[in-house]
Amino acid sequence: MLVDGPGWRWVFLINIPIGLAVLAWGWWLRPATEERPARVPRPDLLGAALQGIFLIALLVPMTLASHWGWGSPRTILCLAMAVLALVAFVVTELRVEDPLLDLDLIRHNRVFAAANLASLLNYTSSYACVVLTAVFLQLVQGRSAALAGVSMIAAPITQAVLAPLAGRWSDRVDSRLLTT
């Protein structure tokens, strides 16, 4: 509805009041007295910077390679930077005291690693289906962006309703039962 009405830029602008409202709500829900931890973790600024460089260097060529060409120097340079940034990120996260991503969780907990890999594959395929369905509804069937959005809203609403219930249920039932 935003795309057909005020324009596609509002897709981004609408999140500002929503974010401010959620921030105020979280501040209001915060306990009045908070126990201070014995040691406050230090932010991993280098890890955050390397992660940002990795994501930008990966996503820019994935987006623009159709215009640049997959064999163009810009594409290859960006992808090489992405690989180097990822390697530097992993090395940094293994060495810092308070990592942005604790790789020990993945290295030493096979269930955690397998669950995260399954989630990655699940959400990657779900995202691909959503994008392709939206493209199909608009380009092949000629529906408006609003009608395509309304047609596709059932799945996210179902997930939003069931996710908290599944989370509570997974605390009581073996997680393997829920994922099979």
C-alpha positions as CSV (number, residue, x, y, z in Angstrom):
1,M,0.0,0.0,0.0
2,L,2.9,2.3,0.7
3,V,4.4,1.6,-2.8
4,D,1.1,2.3,-4.6
5,G,0.3,5.3,-2.4
6,P,3.0,7.7,-1.1
7,G,5.8,5.9,-2.9
8,W,8.5,3.3,-2.3
9,R,10.7,5.6,-0.2
10,W,8.0,5.4,2.5
11,V,8.9,1.7,3.0
12,F,12.0,3.0,4.7
13,L,10.6,6.1,6.3
14,I,7.7,4.3,8.0
15,N,10.2,2.4,10.2
16,I,11.3,5.6,11.9
17,P,8.2,6.1,14.0
18,I,7.8,2.4,14.5
19,G,11.4,2.2,15.8
20,L,10.9,5.1,18.1
21,A,7.7,3.6,19.5
22,V,9.4,0.3,20.1
23,L,12.3,2.0,21.8
24,A,10.0,4.0,24.1
25,W,8.0,0.8,24.9
26,G,11.3,-1.1,25.7
27,W,12.4,1.8,27.9
28,W,9.1,1.7,29.7
29,L,9.2,-2.1,30.2
30,R,12.8,-1.9,31.6
31,P,13.0,-2.8,35.2
32,A,13.4,0.1,37.6
33,T,16.4,-1.4,39.3
34,E,19.0,-3.1,37.2
35,E,21.8,-5.3,38.6
36,R,25.1,-4.2,37.3
37,P,27.2,-7.1,36.0
38,A,30.6,-7.6,37.7
39,R,32.3,-7.0,34.3
40,V,30.8,-5.0,31.5
41,P,31.7,-6.5,28.1
42,R,33.6,-4.2,25.8
43,P,32.2,-3.6,22.3
44,D,34.0,-5.4,19.6
45,L,34.5,-2.4,17.2
46,L,37.0,-4.2,15.0
47,G,34.7,-7.2,14.6
48,A,31.8,-4.9,13.8
49,A,33.8,-3.0,11.2
50,L,35.1,-6.2,9.6
51,Q,31.6,-7.6,9.5
52,G,30.3,-4.4,7.8
53,I,33.1,-4.5,5.2
54,F,32.4,-8.2,4.5
55,L,28.7,-7.6,4.0
56,I,29.1,-4.6,1.8
57,A,31.9,-6.2,-0.2
58,L,29.7,-9.3,-0.7
59,L,26.3,-7.6,-1.3
60,V,27.4,-4.8,-3.7
61,P,28.8,-7.2,-6.4
62,M,25.8,-9.6,-5.9
63,T,23.5,-6.6,-6.7
64,L,25.6,-5.0,-9.4
65,A,27.3,-7.9,-11.1
66,S,24.5,-8.1,-13.7
67,H,25.6,-4.6,-14.8
68,W,29.3,-4.9,-14.2
69,G,29.7,-8.4,-15.4
70,W,30.7,-11.4,-13.2
71,G,34.2,-11.3,-14.6
72,S,34.7,-7.6,-14.3
73,P,37.6,-6.3,-12.2
74,R,35.2,-4.5,-9.8
75,T,33.2,-7.6,-9.2
76,I,36.2,-9.8,-8.6
77,L,37.9,-7.1,-6.4
78,C,34.8,-6.7,-4.2
79,L,34.4,-10.5,-3.8
80,A,38.1,-10.9,-3.0
81,M,37.7,-8.1,-0.4
82,A,34.7,-10.0,1.0
83,V,36.7,-13.2,1.4
84,L,39.6,-11.3,3.1
85,A,37.2,-9.4,5.4
86,L,35.5,-12.7,6.4
87,V,38.8,-14.4,7.2
88,A,39.9,-11.3,9.2
89,F,36.6,-11.3,11.0
90,V,36.9,-15.0,12.0
91,V,40.5,-14.5,13.2
92,T,39.5,-11.4,15.1
93,E,36.5,-13.1,16.8
94,L,38.7,-16.0,17.9
95,R,41.2,-13.7,19.6
96,V,39.1,-10.9,21.2
97,E,37.9,-11.2,24.8
98,D,34.3,-10.1,24.0
99,P,33.6,-11.2,20.4
100,L,30.7,-9.9,18.4
101,L,30.0,-13.5,17.4
102,D,31.2,-16.1,19.8
103,L,32.6,-18.8,17.5
104,D,33.1,-21.2,20.4
105,L,29.3,-21.7,20.4
106,I,29.5,-23.0,16.8
107,R,32.8,-25.0,17.3
108,H,31.9,-26.8,20.5
109,N,28.1,-27.2,20.3
110,R,27.1,-29.3,17.4
111,V,23.3,-28.9,18.1
112,F,23.6,-25.1,18.1
113,A,25.6,-25.2,14.9
114,A,23.2,-27.5,13.2
115,A,20.2,-25.5,14.3
116,N,21.7,-22.3,13.1
117,L,22.6,-23.9,9.7
118,A,19.1,-25.2,9.4
119,S,17.7,-21.8,10.2
120,L,20.0,-20.2,7.6
121,L,18.9,-22.6,4.9
122,N,15.2,-22.3,5.9
123,Y,15.1,-18.5,5.9
124,T,17.2,-18.2,2.7
125,S,14.8,-20.5,0.9
126,S,11.8,-18.7,2.4
127,Y,13.1,-15.3,1.3
128,A,13.7,-16.6,-2.2
129,C,10.2,-17.9,-2.4
130,V,8.7,-14.6,-1.1
131,V,10.7,-12.5,-3.6
132,L,9.9,-14.8,-6.5
133,T,6.2,-15.0,-5.6
134,A,6.0,-11.1,-5.4
135,V,7.7,-10.8,-8.8
136,F,5.4,-13.5,-10.2
137,L,2.2,-11.8,-8.8
138,Q,3.2,-8.4,-10.2
139,L,4.9,-9.1,-13.5
140,V,3.2,-12.3,-14.7
141,Q,-0.2,-11.9,-13.2
142,G,-0.3,-8.1,-13.4
143,R,-1.4,-7.5,-9.8
144,S,-0.6,-4.2,-8.1
145,A,2.0,-4.0,-5.4
146,A,-0.8,-3.6,-2.8
147,L,-2.7,-6.6,-4.0
148,A,0.4,-8.7,-4.2
149,G,1.3,-7.7,-0.6
150,V,-2.2,-8.5,0.7
151,S,-2.1,-11.8,-1.1
152,M,1.2,-12.7,0.7
153,I,0.5,-11.4,4.2
154,A,-0.9,-14.7,5.6
155,A,2.5,-16.3,6.0
156,P,4.2,-13.5,8.0
157,I,1.1,-13.1,10.3
158,T,1.1,-16.9,10.9
159,Q,4.8,-16.8,11.7
160,A,4.4,-13.8,14.0
161,V,1.6,-15.6,15.9
162,L,3.2,-19.0,16.1
163,A,6.9,-18.1,16.8
164,P,6.4,-17.1,20.4
165,L,4.3,-20.2,21.0
166,A,6.9,-22.5,19.4
167,G,9.6,-20.8,21.5
168,R,7.8,-21.5,24.7
169,W,7.1,-25.1,23.5
170,S,10.7,-25.7,22.6
171,D,11.6,-24.9,26.3
172,R,9.4,-27.9,27.4
173,V,9.8,-30.3,24.5
174,D,13.0,-31.6,22.9
175,S,13.9,-29.2,20.0
176,R,14.6,-32.1,17.7
177,L,10.9,-33.1,17.9
178,L,9.8,-29.6,16.8
179,T,12.2,-29.4,13.8
180,T,11.3,-32.8,12.3
